[in-house]
């Protein structure tokens, strides 16, 4: 706004006030003054101490009060000055100085306000602020109904749509009758390199956006917000995250294992359809496993009370094709846990094994398959010493003591709600130290297909629970050793129940003949 325009505005305001307000205000002031003198004279007329001669009261008649014109003129001058300063500041002051002045004015106004604002930054130094991430997840389903814009995303490795706040949007939440206002603030800043959950800490990515949440509320609720509301946000965010979670199957990155730097795991979506309903196991065995899993996830405080790490060890043993991998997938789907597939032959030392353990997430299943074939634990140190004795450099390997410490030592407590599953085809080859409770708490024998397992497979593959050919098949199964994988493969060949079952009978009779021939030759 130009200076000439400001002068015209001030002149017009003053003329208007003078013509419409001053005369009326002066008349009211005089009438009020005369009435006060008259009333005072009446009250003092009959008083014995009152003077006999008329007394004038110059205080009332000569009181000088600023006129309305003067007050309005002063207000107009102040407003004009403020507008002029604002215009000059916007046009001539550097942006940094403008920002500094704004912060000072905001700080001064907040001093007289009852509102308190908490700032939750996205990063704490170079690392992610977990409270910011929790707030981000917590606020996803509570997008304000008055918001005109919000963000909808679906990352490449996810299968669920995510809704979140748009930059510089606000929404209101209520907790125990207290109104709390959230605002996501976003600003462009000079680029800096940061690491995070999705970034390699040894190769940080550039970040040119500064984001933070502002949480505003009445200052009298400060203690409630810090002690109750923010912990509630964290716990609620965990629930929301579980509801929107896409199960992942993690495996080791070969280059990270070799170099020993960076994030060691890579992941794909775990889309395995196995459930406890589809497993070819006895109903009693499946029910016992599900009850054990439920009891484990519900006993966090009990584990803490008795001084044990909140983890559970399972050993699945039996011949190949009996459904060990399917059982692991069913456990993951049942608990909604991610799976980490650890190949021990890729781990080069005990210290690397510990590093891998602490990089796994809580609420996960760590799987070590075919442990009897992966590593010869009992003889590892002896072989290393023998190679050293002949002048060769010994390759550092995982030792039995390192694995035991990994399972049941101090490092096993680095995380909560974890399940460790070992599989083996030959339980008798394992060191007894691995088998005791506290390391492998539950031993599950994955046997050959039984009649009840066959009926479960028929229900899953053919959609039938009874057939006149079932009795013939069950009689053959009682005398043969056939894996559930072999039965399932045969049932897949034809969708017609009778054709598929007759094909299965032919397979079983063929196996029976081969078995009889082997017995004769033996």
C-alpha positions, 0 to 999 in steps of 0.5 A: 500500500502506497503512503498517499493511500494510507494518508487518504485512509486516515483522513477519511476515518477522522472526518467520519468520526468527527461528523458522527461521533464527537458532537453526540459524545460531548453532549452526553458528557455534559449532561452527565456532569450537570446531573452529578452536580445537581444530585450532590447539591441535594444531598448536602443541602440539609447537612449541618456541616455543609457550608452556608454559601454556595460552593462551586466544584471546579473538579467536575466542571474542569475535568479534562478527558480525551475526546472520542475524536482523539481516541479514535484518531489515535487508534487509526494512527496505530492501525495505519502504522502497523499496516505500513510496517507490515508492507515495508517488512514484506517488501524490503526485509529478508525472509529470514528476518521476517521469519525471526520477527514472526517467531518472536511475535508468536512467542510473545502472544503465546506468553499470554495464551492458555494454549500449549503446543508440543512439537514432534519432529520427524527426525531426532538428529539423523535418526527417525523419531519413533513418536512422529511415526506413531502419530503418523500411523495413529492419525491415519484413520482419524482424518478430519471430516472437514479436511478438503485434501488428504493423502492416499498411498499404496507402496509397491510391497504393500496390498492395503491402501493407506490414508494420511494427513496432507501437509499443513492440514489440521485435525482435532482429536478428543481424549477424556473430554479434552480437545487436542489439535494436530497439525502436520507442518511441512517446510522446504529446507536445504538438503541433508543426509539422513538414515532411517528404517528404509535407508541404508545407514551407511548410504543415507538418502538426501532429505530436503523437507522438514516435517513435524507435528504440532499438538496444541491443547490447554496448558492445564492438561499438560501432565495428562497429555504427557503421561496418558495421551501420548502413551495412548497414541503409541499403543493405538498406533501399534494396533492400527499398524497390525490391522493394516500390516502386510506380512513379510518374508525376510531373507539375508542380503548376500552382499550385506553378509559378505561386507558386514555393513548396512541393513542385512535383510531384504523382504518380499510379501508373504502370501502363503495361503496355509492355515491351520484349517488346511493343514493335514494334521490331527485335529488334537495336534493342531488345537494344541499348537494354536492354544500354545501360541495364544497362551504365549502372546497373552502372557507378556506380564507373566514372562516379565514376572518370572524373569524370562525373555518373552520368546518361544522355541519350537522344533519341527522334526520329521521326514521331508514332505510332511508339512513343516514349512506349511505349519510355519506359514500357518503360524505366521498367518495365525499370529500375523507375524513376519517371518525371518528365514535364517540360513546359518551357513551364510553367517560367518561368526557368532558376533554376526549372528548376534547382529542379525538377531537385534535387527529383527522386529518384534512380533516375528518368527525366526526360522532356521530350517534343516539345522542338522544339515546347515551346520555341524555344530559339535565338530566346528571348533575342532575342524577350525583348529585342525586347519590352523594347525596345517598353516591354513587360515581358518574360516570363522564359523558359528559355534555351538556355544554361540548358537546356544547364547543366541537362543537362550543367552543374554542376547535372546532377550533383545526383543519381545514376542519372538518365536524361534522355529527349528526344523530337522529331518533327523532329531537324533543328530542334534546336540542334546543341549539344543533340545532342552526346554528354554531353547526348544520348548515345544517338539512337534513330530510331523509324521506321515499322512494318517487317515484323519490327515487324508480326510483333511486333505480331501476337504481342502482339495476336493471339497468333500468330507466323505466318499465310498472310496474313503475306507479303501484309502484309509486301509492302505494308509494304515500299512504305508508310509506316504507323506501329505505332500504326495497325497496332495500332489495326487489330489491336484491332478483332477478336480472330480472327486471320484476320478481323483480318489481312484488315482490315489488308490492306484498310487497307494497300491503301487507303493504297496507293491514296491514295499512288498518287493523290497521286503522280499529282496531284503 
